[in-house]
């Protein structure tokens, strides 16, 4: 990881490269492909925050935040949440700090928008990202979103 890390918006110039980004084969069933994420972002632009992760000029990943979503809109007690919707780090770029950078970047945007916590969900299992999120401080809430574990991280004001 270098100091040239940055997030960029998806544009006509980089969308094809974004759609070619692939995670490791053992992770493919755990996270949707970037193309699906971009379709969901297009369909829900008011809540989705898709960004590409670059190290210098090299595309190394994709992250998509979400803002003010109720997991169960039919439940009047369900609160609005914001957090990390998707995180895809290129198969040959994993283990270099890009995921940590992406999560921190989404958390910074959440703080900027006045959100007190970040929410994420993950598919449990051997190749899943649970250990990664726990190392970053996310705590399982005891809830499930479909078949995924829900975790949260408090975002103290800086």
FIMARDO-138623 format. One line per 4 residues: number of its first residue (from 1); for each residue x, z, y of N, C-alpha, C, O. Coordinates in steps of 0.02 Angstrom, whole numbers. Atoms other than C-alpha are relative to their C-alpha. Example, Ala and Ser with C-alpha at 12.3 -4.5 7.8 and 13.67 -1.06 7.14 Angstrom:
BEGIN
1> 45,0,-59,615,390,-225,45,0,60,97,33,59 | -42,-3,-59,684,357,-53,-39,37,55,-14,45,110
This chain:
BEGIN
1> 43,0,-59,0,0,0,45,0,62,95,36,65 | -40,4,-61,66,-45,171,-40,25,59,-99,41,53 | 35,-21,-61,23,3,348,-42,-56,29,-74,-46,81 | 39,57,-25,-60,-168,369,-70,-1,-31,-102,-53,-32
5> 67,-2,30,-220,-110,283,-53,-3,54,-48,28,106 | 55,5,-47,-380,-157,369,-62,-24,-37,-58,-53,-91 | 63,27,23,-563,-194,338,-18,-59,44,-6,-57,105 | 23,59,-37,-633,-362,390,-72,-16,-20,-92,-4,-77
9> 66,25,17,-809,-430,400,6,-60,-45,57,-95,-45 | 3,61,41,-858,-563,274,-21,-57,46,-69,-51,83 | 11,58,-44,-852,-732,361,-3,-64,-41,13,-63,-101 | -3,64,36,-873,-915,314,71,-17,-24,79,-53,-73
13> -68,15,19,-683,-922,306,25,40,-61,73,19,-94 | -27,-42,55,-662,-783,176,-51,14,-55,-34,48,-104 | 52,-17,49,-826,-777,78,17,-27,-70,2,7,-120 | -17,26,66,-763,-889,-63,53,43,-34,48,57,-94
17> -51,-44,28,-609,-782,-88,-31,67,-21,-13,95,-73 | 34,-63,16,-720,-628,-85,-37,-6,-67,-34,39,-109 | 39,9,62,-830,-699,-223,44,-10,-61,22,-1,-118 | -47,8,56,-676,-736,-330,32,66,-21,63,70,-74
21> -32,-64,14,-619,-554,-323,-29,29,-65,-89,33,-73 | 21,-27,65,-626,-478,-499,32,67,-13,91,77,0 | -27,-64,23,-607,-301,-563,27,-10,-71,22,-65,-99 | -25,4,69,-527,-263,-732,-58,-15,-48,-115,5,-34
25> 54,15,48,-627,-328,-882,-37,62,-25,-97,58,-36 | 34,-60,25,-663,-150,-941,-43,33,54,-79,81,39 | 41,-27,-55,-744,-115,-771,-59,-44,18,-101,-25,58 | 51,48,-20,-857,-267,-761,-71,25,-9,-115,7,30
29> 67,-27,10,-1008,-175,-831,-15,61,42,-70,88,39 | 8,-61,-39,-982,-30,-711,-14,-12,74,-39,32,108 | 10,16,-70,-990,-117,-542,-22,-73,6,5,-117,-29 | 25,68,-9,-1084,-271,-484,54,-44,32,96,-19,69
33> -47,46,-32,-984,-425,-435,-12,-3,76,-66,11,100 | 4,5,-73,-948,-453,-250,-57,-47,20,-92,-33,68 | 53,48,-18,-1067,-603,-247,-69,34,1,-109,21,45 | 65,-36,0,-1214,-491,-296,-4,47,59,-56,52,91
37> 0,-46,-57,-1164,-362,-166,-14,-37,65,-52,-13,107 | 12,38,-62,-1160,-496,-32,-72,-24,4,-100,-26,58 | 71,19,0,-1332,-557,-84,-44,59,19,-91,51,58 | 38,-60,-18,-1398,-379,-72,9,17,74,-38,38,107
41> -13,-13,-71,-1316,-358,97,-39,-49,44,-65,-30,96 | 38,50,-36,-1396,-519,157,-74,18,1,-108,9,52 | 71,-17,5,-1566,-460,96,-18,65,35,-76,76,53 | 12,-65,-31,-1546,-286,173,52,14,55,88,64,52
45> -53,-7,-50,-1437,-308,328,-6,63,42,43,84,73 | 8,-61,-40,-1509,-153,412,31,61,-32,42,112,1 | -29,-58,34,-1434,-37,281,69,-13,-29,106,34,-43 | -62,16,34,-1284,-130,208,57,-12,50,46,-39,104
49> -60,8,-41,-1107,-129,280,56,-27,-45,99,11,-66 | -51,29,45,-1001,-251,176,65,-16,38,63,-43,93 | -65,14,-31,-815,-263,214,51,-19,-55,48,6,-111 | -55,18,44,-664,-344,135,60,43,18,70,61,76
53> -60,-41,-9,-504,-244,112,60,-47,-4,71,-81,-54 | -60,41,-3,-345,-332,164,61,44,6,60,95,40 | -67,-29,-9,-164,-280,146,42,-58,28,62,-103,-9 | -31,58,-32,-79,-394,271,-50,-57,-3,-107,-51,20
57> 44,59,6,-151,-565,234,-32,-5,-70,-69,-52,-83 | 25,3,69,-192,-525,52,-65,39,-8,-69,98,9 | 63,-33,17,-371,-487,0,12,42,-63,32,15,-115 | -12,-44,57,-361,-336,-116,-63,35,-24,-63,65,-78
61> 60,-34,22,-539,-272,-124,-60,-11,45,-57,-47,95 | 64,4,-35,-717,-255,-64,-32,69,-2,-30,103,-53 | 38,-63,-3,-817,-104,-8,-64,-14,39,-64,-53,86 | 62,7,-37,-997,-92,47,-30,69,9,-45,104,-40
65> 33,-62,-16,-1068,58,134,-75,-11,6,-98,-68,11 | 72,3,-13,-1252,99,153,-18,56,47,15,108,49 | 19,-48,-51,-1343,191,290,-74,15,-3,-116,-30,-5 | 68,-26,-7,-1500,297,292,-49,-31,-51,-96,-66,-33
69> 41,23,56,-1576,258,122,-30,60,-36,5,109,-48 | 31,-49,45,-1700,362,23,6,-27,-71,-14,-83,-85 | -6,21,69,-1661,355,-163,-69,-5,-32,-80,-48,-75 | 68,0,27,-1845,393,-202,-49,0,59,-74,52,79
73> 42,3,-60,-1950,331,-55,-72,24,-12,-108,39,36 | 67,-26,15,-2110,385,-145,-3,76,2,-57,106,0 | -4,-73,-3,-2051,566,-137,9,21,73,62,8,102 | -6,-18,-71,-2086,638,37,56,50,14,77,57,71
77> -54,-48,-10,-1951,771,9,69,-32,-7,120,1,6 | -64,33,8,-1815,643,-27,30,-14,68,-1,-45,110 | -32,8,-64,-1691,644,116,36,-67,4,51,-99,-46 | -38,61,-11,-1603,495,192,74,14,-14,100,67,2
81> -71,-6,18,-1426,467,129,38,-61,25,10,-115,36 | -46,54,-19,-1278,362,180,63,8,-42,81,64,-60 | -60,-6,40,-1121,322,84,29,-65,-23,26,-116,11 | -35,57,29,-1029,202,-29,-47,-31,-52,-66,1,-101
85> 45,37,44,-1137,72,-114,41,-35,-55,24,-31,-114 | -42,36,48,-1000,-32,-197,73,7,19,91,13,78 | -72,1,-11,-813,-27,-219,31,-41,-56,26,-23,-115 | -33,45,48,-719,-169,-304,71,-10,23,84,-37,77
89> -71,12,-15,-530,-168,-306,25,-51,-51,13,-44,-111 | -25,53,44,-446,-324,-378,39,30,-58,76,78,-50 | -30,-26,61,-387,-297,-556,75,12,6,100,63,-17 | -73,-6,-5,-204,-325,-513,23,41,60,83,45,74
93> -17,-39,-60,-212,-215,-357,-18,74,-7,-9,113,40 | 23,-69,8,-279,-52,-429,58,48,-7,113,30,-29 | -51,-51,4,-182,109,-420,49,0,58,101,32,54 | -45,6,-57,-104,69,-251,-27,33,63,2,26,117
97> 28,-35,-58,-215,173,-136,-53,-38,38,-79,-13,88 | 49,40,-36,-334,35,-84,-70,30,-5,-108,29,44 | 66,-32,7,-487,123,-154,-6,61,45,-58,71,77 | 0,-59,-44,-442,283,-63,-7,-21,73,-46,9,110
101> 6,26,-68,-419,184,98,-72,-22,14,-99,-8,68 | 68,25,-10,-589,101,75,-50,57,7,-92,55,51 | 46,-57,-4,-680,265,42,9,36,66,-40,54,99 | -13,-34,-64,-596,346,193,-28,-41,58,-54,-13,106
105> 26,43,-53,-644,196,300,-75,5,6,-103,8,61 | 73,-7,-1,-827,209,250,-17,69,27,-63,76,67 | 14,-67,-25,-822,397,281,11,4,75,-27,38,110 | -11,1,-72,-749,366,454,-59,-33,36,-80,-10,89
109> 58,33,-30,-892,246,491,-62,45,-3,-102,46,44 | 56,-47,5,-1017,374,428,4,54,54,-46,69,87 | -10,-50,-53,-944,506,544,-16,-29,68,-49,3,109 | 13,33,-64,-950,382,688,-75,-6,12,-98,-4,69
113> 73,7,-5,-1136,361,651,-35,68,-4,-97,70,-7 | 29,-66,-2,-1162,549,649,-25,27,-67,-66,73,-69 | 22,-22,66,-1185,570,462,42,60,-24,103,58,-17 | -36,-60,20,-1138,742,390,30,-3,-70,69,41,-89
117> -25,4,69,-1102,684,212,1,-72,-23,-35,-115,4 | -2,65,32,-1058,534,106,-27,8,-71,-11,56,-106 | 28,0,68,-1153,494,-53,28,-60,-37,38,-113,-9 | -21,54,43,-1092,389,-198,-31,12,-68,-48,68,-86
121> 22,-8,69,-1154,356,-373,45,-41,-45,74,-92,-23 | -44,35,47,-1058,301,-527,-28,3,-70,-64,49,-88 | 18,2,71,-1086,251,-706,50,45,-36,111,36,-30 | -46,-43,36,-1015,389,-815,31,-38,-60,2,-86,-85
125> -32,31,58,-895,343,-953,75,-4,6,103,10,59 | -73,2,7,-717,317,-1008,35,-40,55,85,-17,82 | -33,42,-49,-675,177,-887,-32,4,69,-14,-34,114 | 35,-8,-64,-789,234,-746,43,33,53,98,58,39
129> -39,-26,-57,-732,293,-575,-9,74,14,11,98,67 | 15,-71,-14,-786,475,-593,62,39,21,59,75,71 | -61,-38,-17,-609,547,-592,25,-18,69,48,26,107 | -21,23,-66,-567,442,-439,-41,36,54,-12,64,101
133> 42,-31,-51,-716,508,-340,8,76,2,7,106,55 | -11,-72,1,-689,687,-397,66,18,34,69,68,70 | -65,-12,-33,-506,678,-340,-7,-5,76,29,29,113 | 10,8,-72,-569,623,-169,-44,55,29,-54,58,90
137> 39,-56,-25,-678,778,-158,-75,-6,-9,-112,41,9 | 71,6,14,-848,712,-209,-20,49,-54,17,61,-101 | 26,-50,46,-953,840,-301,-66,-25,-29,-110,-44,10 | 64,21,29,-1090,793,-425,-56,46,25,-48,107,28
141> 57,-38,-26,-1260,846,-357,-47,25,-55,-90,66,-43 | 46,-15,54,-1344,860,-527,-56,-51,-5,-96,-50,-51 | 50,53,-1,-1452,710,-483,26,-62,-36,87,-71,-45 | -17,66,25,-1456,541,-565,-36,-52,43,-92,-39,67
145> 31,57,-31,-1492,375,-481,-2,-54,-54,48,-88,-66 | 3,42,60,-1553,273,-628,42,35,-53,30,92,-70 | -46,-30,49,-1415,302,-756,66,22,31,113,37,-6 | -62,-16,-34,-1284,343,-625,0,72,27,-51,97,50
149> -11,-66,-27,-1215,513,-575,4,-5,76,36,-51,102 | -2,-1,-73,-1240,554,-390,49,54,22,46,111,-2 | -48,-48,-27,-1098,638,-296,-2,-2,76,-21,-52,106 | -2,-3,-73,-1079,695,-117,64,33,24,96,72,-11
153> -58,-26,-33,-938,735,1,-19,21,71,-45,-20,109 | 14,-23,-68,-959,842,158,49,-35,48,108,-43,32 | -42,34,-51,-894,754,314,3,42,63,-36,32,109 | -6,-41,-61,-839,885,439,18,-44,59,54,-94,52
157> -17,36,-61,-828,824,617,75,5,13,106,56,-2 | -73,-1,-13,-653,776,670,13,5,74,71,7,95
